């Protein structure tokens, strides 16, 4: 694997990360309040039992968040943590779920900032109430301003720039960047980063990532209208599968590349249906977030000294498939 350059200050790797893989889990319902993890057994340490809530912007069927939860649950089992998870792709509803966690008087909150304007006030409210907050995955530039201890994830602009550089190395000329959730600042940053470094032309295509048939149809129409497109860049693993189908429907020769891994993406790289993927290590995001809150509550430790802790990006290709297959099958990559 080739690790791309990063410009953010702190990259922290924790030695205890080589743990047994945890199984996949389903994400919380659209309007659900945080629910206890069935896999957080509370064994491993003798520190007091903690209750930690994770609230994300996950849409229905997004396998990325299953992997994040796998990491969080593994760390929760080790750290004697009751892990609560809930999600909603709409910013207003996500904010309500954060409020529900505050009302439950949790010991810590993990939250994504994909739509920071919608959740900023309630995150500040949690901090003011004395609940430590860790942000993950999206909105790194807003994290410190809201009072979070640390942000854990990849630098989205750097990830996009890495995509553009990889496409240049492959000699690509015309790309489509598929944004599967409108208003998600992280997705917009990825496309903008790719546009910054890509020497060819690149246009954005907005789709509803929770409606796979519609995604396939939109990408197919785009490829039919612009037949000289030679690469489709998707920003989530489930959308990559739809793009592969759209490529066939449009009888296009465009390459499909993506951000994020799952078992289907790895299988598609193995078959050649997908060229490369940008891995931001979602398992690590979930695992480190729980660990950070446990470390803070038990010892006032802040990993990375408060600077963003990077979990990516790393570009993986077909040559990496043999090393990845068993982990994607286990739901940890």
Beta strands, then each sheet from edge to edge (+ up, - down):
strand 1: 2-3
strand 2: 35-36
strand 3: 50-56
strand 4: 81-87
strand 5: 108-112
strand 6: 132-136
strand 7: 150-153
strand 8: 174-179
strand 9: 201-206
strand 10: 231-234
strand 11: 255-259
strand 12: 276-279
strand 13: 309-310
strand 14: 314-317
sheet 1: 1+ 14- 12+ 11+ 10+ 8+ 9+
sheet 2: 2+ 4- 3- 5- 6- 7- 13-
end
